[in-house]
C-alpha cells in the first residue's frame, strides 16, 4: 500500500527535519499542505517550503508556536524588529557558549593534570605558591571564584592530624619554598584525607621536618570505586 506520507517524508528529509515535525506544524496551522482530491494525500508545494523555512528560522530563535503565528501576521517593520532582537539573542547565546566551551577546556586540562599527578610518587620540588585566604561559602566572591576556576580553591592542614580547612588562592605567587609534592586525595563524602600520612612519611624519610600541607584542587572522580577529590599536594619542608 502506498504511504500517504511519501511526499512529505521526502520534503522532510531534504530539509533536515522529521516528517512527524512537519505534520505537527501542520496540525498547529504553521504549514498548510494541499491535499490530493482523490486520496487526500498531502501535496507539498513551493509555498510549503517557504513556510517551512520561516518556521525553522523562528524555531531556531526558541519561539513558541503562538509567537510564530504572530510573526506570520506581522508587517515588515515588525518583522525587522523581531529579527533584530532574535539576532541579538543568538549572539548572546553564542558568547555564552564560547564561555562554556572555555570552561570545559579548562576543566579538561585540570582532569588531565589530575590524571598525571595521581600517578606520581612523592618528590621534593621548589615551588612558589600564591597566598591563600579562608574559603567562605557565604561570600559571593568566593563562590564566583569557584564557579569560574575551581583550581583556585583548595585545602590546608596546618599540622599533622589536624582537621583541614578550605581555602582560596589569590594574588601573586609567594617566594619559592621546598615542598614534598605529590597527589593528595580526600574522600568526597567524608572529606577524610586518604594519603596525607604518605607525604609526611616521605618527608621524615629524608630527615626533614614538615609544616603545613596544602592542596590545590584539580578534579573529582571515582578511585577504587570511591568518589574522591584530587589535589596537587604540597607539604612544606622546614629549614
C-alpha positions as CSV (number, residue, x, y, z in Angstrom):
1,X,0.0,0.0,0.0
2,X,1.4,3.4,-0.9
3,X,2.1,5.6,2.1
4,X,0.3,8.9,2.3
5,X,3.5,10.3,3.8
6,X,5.7,9.6,0.8
7,X,5.9,13.2,-0.5
8,X,6.1,14.8,2.9
9,X,8.8,12.3,4.0
10,X,10.9,13.3,1.0
11,X,10.4,17.0,1.8
12,X,11.3,16.5,5.5
13,X,14.4,14.5,4.6
14,X,15.5,17.2,2.2
15,X,15.0,20.0,4.7
16,X,16.6,18.1,7.6
17,X,13.5,17.8,9.8
18,X,11.3,14.8,10.7
19,X,8.1,14.1,8.8
20,X,6.4,14.0,12.2
21,X,7.6,17.5,12.8
22,X,6.0,18.8,9.6
23,X,2.8,17.0,10.5
24,X,2.8,18.6,13.9
25,X,3.5,22.1,12.4
26,X,0.6,21.4,10.0
27,X,-1.7,20.5,12.9
28,X,-0.8,23.8,14.6
29,X,-1.5,25.8,11.4
30,X,2.1,26.8,10.7
31,X,2.3,24.9,7.4
32,X,-0.7,24.3,5.1
33,X,-0.3,21.4,2.8
34,X,-2.7,21.0,-0.1
35,X,-4.5,17.6,-0.4
36,X,-4.9,15.4,-3.4
37,X,-8.7,15.5,-4.2
38,X,-8.8,11.7,-4.8
39,X,-6.9,10.2,-1.9
40,X,-6.4,13.2,0.4
41,X,-2.6,12.7,0.4
42,X,-0.5,15.7,1.2
43,X,0.8,17.5,-1.8
44,X,3.8,19.7,-0.9
45,X,4.4,22.9,-2.8
46,X,7.0,25.6,-3.2
47,X,4.8,27.7,-0.8
48,X,5.0,25.0,1.8
49,X,8.8,25.0,1.6
50,X,8.8,28.8,2.1
51,X,6.5,28.3,5.2
52,X,8.8,25.6,6.5
53,X,11.9,27.7,6.0
54,X,10.3,30.5,8.1
55,X,9.1,28.1,10.8
56,X,12.6,26.6,11.1
57,X,14.1,30.0,11.4
58,X,11.7,31.1,14.1
59,X,12.1,27.8,16.0
60,X,15.9,28.3,16.0
61,X,15.1,31.5,17.9
62,X,13.2,29.4,20.5
63,X,9.9,31.0,19.6
64,X,6.7,29.3,20.8
65,X,4.0,28.2,18.4
66,X,1.9,31.2,19.3
67,X,4.8,33.6,18.8
68,X,5.5,32.1,15.3
69,X,1.8,32.5,14.4
70,X,2.0,36.2,15.4
71,X,5.1,36.6,13.2
72,X,3.1,35.3,10.2
73,X,0.7,38.3,10.7
74,X,3.4,40.9,11.3
75,X,4.1,43.8,8.9
76,X,7.6,44.5,7.6
77,X,8.7,46.9,10.3
78,X,7.6,44.4,13.0
79,X,9.5,41.6,11.2
80,X,12.6,43.8,11.1
81,X,12.3,44.4,14.9
82,X,11.7,40.8,15.6
83,X,14.6,39.6,13.5
84,X,17.0,42.2,15.0
85,X,16.0,41.1,18.5
86,X,16.3,37.5,17.5
87,X,19.9,38.0,16.2
88,X,20.9,39.9,19.4
89,X,19.6,36.9,21.4
90,X,21.5,34.4,19.3
91,X,24.7,36.5,19.6
92,X,24.4,36.4,23.4
93,X,23.9,32.7,23.3
94,X,27.0,32.2,21.1
95,X,29.0,34.3,23.5
96,X,27.8,32.3,26.4
97,X,28.5,29.0,24.6
98,X,32.0,30.3,24.0
99,X,32.5,30.9,27.7
100,X,31.1,27.5,28.4
101,X,33.5,25.9,25.9
102,X,36.4,27.7,27.5
103,X,35.4,26.5,31.0
104,X,35.1,22.9,29.6
105,X,38.6,23.2,28.2
106,X,39.9,24.5,31.5
107,X,38.3,21.6,33.3
108,X,39.6,19.1,30.7
109,X,43.1,20.3,31.3
110,X,42.6,20.1,35.1
111,X,41.4,16.5,34.7
112,X,44.4,15.6,32.6
113,X,46.6,17.2,35.3
114,X,44.8,15.2,38.0
115,X,45.4,12.0,36.0
116,X,49.1,12.8,35.6
117,X,49.6,13.8,39.3
118,X,47.7,10.8,40.5
119,X,50.4,8.5,39.0
120,X,53.3,10.4,40.6
121,X,55.3,9.3,43.6
122,X,56.2,11.9,46.3
123,X,59.2,14.0,45.4
124,X,60.9,17.2,46.6
125,X,60.4,20.3,44.5
126,X,60.9,24.0,44.7
127,X,57.6,25.9,44.1
128,X,56.2,29.4,44.5
129,X,52.5,29.2,45.6
130,X,50.1,32.1,45.7
131,X,48.9,33.3,49.1
132,X,45.6,32.0,50.3
133,X,42.6,33.0,52.4
134,X,39.9,31.0,54.1
135,X,37.1,30.0,51.7
136,X,33.7,31.3,52.8
137,X,30.7,29.5,51.3
138,X,28.5,32.5,52.1
139,X,30.7,35.1,50.3
140,X,29.6,35.8,46.8
141,X,33.2,36.5,45.6
142,X,34.4,33.1,46.8
143,X,31.6,31.2,45.2
144,X,32.1,33.1,41.9
145,X,35.8,32.2,42.1
146,X,34.9,28.5,42.5
147,X,32.5,28.7,39.6
148,X,35.0,30.4,37.4
149,X,38.0,28.3,38.2
150,X,37.8,25.5,40.8
151,X,41.6,25.1,40.7
152,X,41.9,28.4,42.5
153,X,40.5,26.7,45.6
154,X,42.0,24.0,47.8
155,X,42.7,23.0,51.4
156,X,45.2,23.4,54.1
157,X,46.1,21.2,57.0
158,X,48.1,23.2,59.5
159,X,49.7,20.3,61.3
160,X,49.7,16.5,61.3
161,X,46.4,15.1,62.4
162,X,44.6,18.5,62.4
163,X,41.3,19.0,60.6
164,X,41.9,20.7,57.3
165,X,40.0,23.8,56.1
166,X,39.1,25.0,52.7
167,X,41.0,28.0,51.1
168,X,41.0,30.2,48.1
169,X,44.3,31.1,46.3
170,X,44.7,34.7,45.2
171,X,47.4,37.2,44.4
172,X,51.0,36.9,43.2
173,X,53.0,33.8,44.0
174,X,55.0,33.9,47.2
175,X,58.7,33.3,47.4
176,X,59.7,29.8,46.4
177,X,59.9,27.1,49.0
178,X,60.7,23.5,49.2
179,X,57.8,21.1,49.3
180,X,57.1,17.4,49.1
181,X,55.0,17.3,46.1
182,X,52.5,14.5,45.1
183,X,48.9,13.6,44.8
184,X,46.6,14.4,47.7
185,X,43.3,12.5,47.9
186,X,40.2,13.3,50.0
187,X,37.1,11.2,50.1
188,X,34.3,13.4,48.8
189,X,31.6,12.3,51.2
190,X,33.7,12.1,54.4
191,X,36.4,14.6,53.5
192,X,38.9,12.2,55.1
193,X,42.4,12.8,53.8
194,X,43.4,9.4,52.4
195,X,47.1,9.7,51.9
196,X,48.4,12.7,53.8
197,X,50.5,10.4,56.0
198,X,52.3,9.1,53.0
199,X,53.5,12.6,52.1
200,X,54.6,13.2,55.7
201,X,56.3,9.8,55.9
202,X,58.3,10.7,52.8
203,X,59.5,13.9,54.4
204,X,60.5,12.1,57.5
205,X,62.4,9.5,55.5
206,X,64.5,12.4,54.2
207,X,65.2,13.6,57.8
208,X,63.2,16.7,57.2
209,X,60.7,18.4,59.4
210,X,57.5,19.4,57.7
211,X,54.9,22.1,58.2
212,X,51.6,22.9,56.5
213,X,50.1,20.6,53.9
214,X,48.5,22.5,51.1
215,X,46.2,21.0,48.4
216,X,45.2,22.7,45.1
217,X,42.0,21.2,43.7
218,X,42.1,19.5,40.3
219,X,39.1,17.2,39.9
220,X,36.7,14.8,41.5
221,X,36.5,11.2,40.2
222,X,36.0,7.6,41.4
223,X,39.1,6.0,42.7
224,X,38.8,2.3,43.5
225,X,35.0,2.8,43.5
226,X,35.1,5.7,46.0
227,X,34.3,9.3,44.9
228,X,37.4,11.2,45.6
229,X,38.6,14.9,45.4
230,X,42.0,15.0,43.8
231,X,44.5,17.7,44.7
232,X,48.1,18.7,44.0
233,X,49.6,18.2,47.4
234,X,52.4,20.5,48.7
235,X,53.8,19.6,52.1
236,X,56.1,22.4,53.4
237,X,59.6,21.4,54.2
238,X,61.1,23.4,57.1
239,X,64.7,24.5,57.0
